[in-house]
Amino acid sequence: MLEFYNCIYAFRLNTLPLSLSGIILSSFIDYSEKGIFNVNIFIWSSLTSIFLQILSNIANDYGDGIKGTDNKRTIQSCMIYKKKMRIALIIFSLLSFISNKILLFYSFKEKNYIVFFIIVILICILSAIKYTIGYNPYGYKGLGDLYVLIFFGLISLEGNYYLYNKNLNIKLLLLCFSLGFLTVSVLNINNMRDIENDKKNKKYTIPVIIGLKKAKIYHILLMIVPFILSIIFVIITYKSIYQYIFIILILPTIIHLKKISNHKDFNNELKTAVYINILYALLMGIGFII
């Protein structure tokens, strides 16, 4: 029973809402345009994203654990054997691939598109694993933020919108970057929290590279720029005043930023950043349909 709990702990369930934000928002936008909710695409894109998120979390634990970077990881603290973690990596890689195949079955008939998205999912799986695993992992070179921006912003939102509509929406890039930056902010809090340990183990995250003081300024930009981009998006796509409903998140965001600036205990604010992320997707999406 304890081992089962430790496996679930390695999934880091509190981060899973991040994998759904782009899918939720793209689903709201699609419904606002067509008045139809495609349940199959929503379910299978959500499952694919969740499986990839769990894969990334396990890979992060495994990579940091075997390198000795973080003694709080489940492997490093001997809570889960390495062999079982490797099995979990294989299982969630397969689950991600299979759920993506089913998603493509419901979304496309043209084989050319299916081949393209199979390549995309394979890149996603490889990227999730290579974050901290293997020779020269990119998470140790300060590139984790770029990975999060691309996969949780651009691919999650614009990619899922394409699955619904079979076309790209250039204006939607404003929301892609908004959601991507908000998700990067969660990673940044995690990296600020672990800055001393990462520095000691030569894991060069953005806070390690630029220092804690500048990392906090970077965090402010990650949280504020999304609101600016979102306001611009609403202005150029304006349909109703309800599209501005997401602005109510500005107050909790300011409180969050003040707490980040004033102390070094980042764990509670990590949860706050996740809540702001998912609420942003929900409120922005609701603004499209009311």
Secondary structure, DSSP 8 states (H G I E B T S, - for coil): -HHHHHHHHHH-GGGTHHHHHHHHHHHHHHHHHHS---HHHHHHHHHHHHHHHHHHHHHHHHHHHHHTS-TTSTTTTTSS-HHHHHHHHHHHHHHHHHHHHHHHHHH---HHHHHHHHHHHHHHHHHHHHTTSSSS-GGGTT-HHHHHIIIIIIIIIIIHHHHHHSS--GGGHHHHHHHHHHHHHHHHHHHHHTHHHHHHTT---HHHHH-HHHHHHHHHHHHHHHHHHHHHHHHHT---GGGGGGGGGHHHHHHHHHHHHH-S--HHHHHHHHHHHHHHHHHHHHHHH-
